[in-house]
Amino acid sequence: MVIMSISRMRYGLRKYYSSKLINIARFKSTSAPGSRIAKLREELDASGAGIESFIAGNPLEDSRKPKIKKPLRPKKIDRKPAWLKAEFVKGESLENYQRLKDTVKGLGLATVCEEARCPNIGECWGGKQGTATATIMLMGDTCTRACRFCAVKTSNAPPPLDPQEPQKVATAIHKWGLDYVVLTSVDRDDLKDGGASHMAECISKLKDTENPPLVECLTPDFSGNLNHVEIVAKSGLDVFAHNLETVEPLQGKVRDRRANYSQSMSVLRHVKEVVPTMITKTSLMLGCGETNDEILRTLEDLRKNEVDVVTFGQYLRPSKKHMKVADYVTPEQFQHWQDTAQDLGFLYVASGPLVRSSYKAGEFFLKNVLDERRKASASA
């Protein structure tokens, strides 16, 4: 027993001293020239820093200290030119604006002015009784398409149509005392006829009054179904509007894939074929990357299809999720396209940075044209 205890003690002592020797060897290797500790000692000696430096709180200038990243430059802000500034609503205009807004909200209607964030909302909604106008958006506030320029909400399954909407629209127009009404709508590809019969009912309801207003309707393309186009065209409408939005080469970039240049052109052409006296109208956005030759070709195509009215406006990006503005078109360039379109024989042209498809000045002009036609037909 004693012999075993002594041998165990010897084994334990050997193991203990062996580990010590290994640690000493390790320490010597780290202190050897070229080791990390040796390099650190050389740097401390070269810096002349002692314990006083640490007490004073002066940090060592260590070349190995991580570099501080320079602050990022602020992102370039896409500032709009001065000619795109809209005036604030104030005074009597503000009261009229609020009156119209309350009517829309109280009847549960949607307007493209609000949904598409139109820059002219103050000018149009702030007009006096009989001149204030809002473009009522039929069939709800949710579209089945997702055009890259448009701020209207999108969904493959929008809420069902409101069967009371035709009466609500008629009530709103009566309250505003308007004699020229602009209707538009979202695309409803989920409906069998694209909503054509519902739009026709809204128009018929407006016309079925003692002093019916003139009605302009900005329609979808009804997926190119000309029978559905005809339903709206023959509903008693005065102005049939459908927007090309942009030139042919940019259609895929700007519009939803289900829309295209030839389909929209066929809609406008067919309206003239079934109702020859109808005023047809379209709108083009500039600043999407189009060329002058492409704009001119589009105007020529519109005249070939007997389109009467064209408007030009600046594309403005609703949010960072939408396509970028390619360029801001100057007022002088807009004037050039107004002159060019008029020379091509359009009945009316509205061209300017803040002009939109439903623009008050255009409505006044078209009202006069239609009134003259009414008088001529009455005296015939």
Secondary structure, DSSP 8 states (H G I E B T S, - for coil): -HHHHHHHHHHHHHHHHHHHHHHHHHHHHHHSTTSHHHHHHHHHHHHT--HHHHHHT-----TTS----------------GGG------THHHHHHHHHHHHHHHTT-EEHHHHTT-TTHHHHHTS-TTT----EEET-SEES---TT--SEE-SS-----TTHHHHHHHHHHHHT-SEEEEEE---TTSTTTTHHHHHHHHHHHHSSSS--EEEEE---GGG-HHHHHHHHTSS-SEEE---BS-GGGHHHHS-TT--HHHHHHHHHHHHHH-TT-EEEEEEEESSS--HHHHHHHHHHHHHTT--EEEEEE----STTS--------HHHHHHHHHHHHHTT-SEEEESTT--SS-HHHHHHHHHHHHHHHHHHHH-
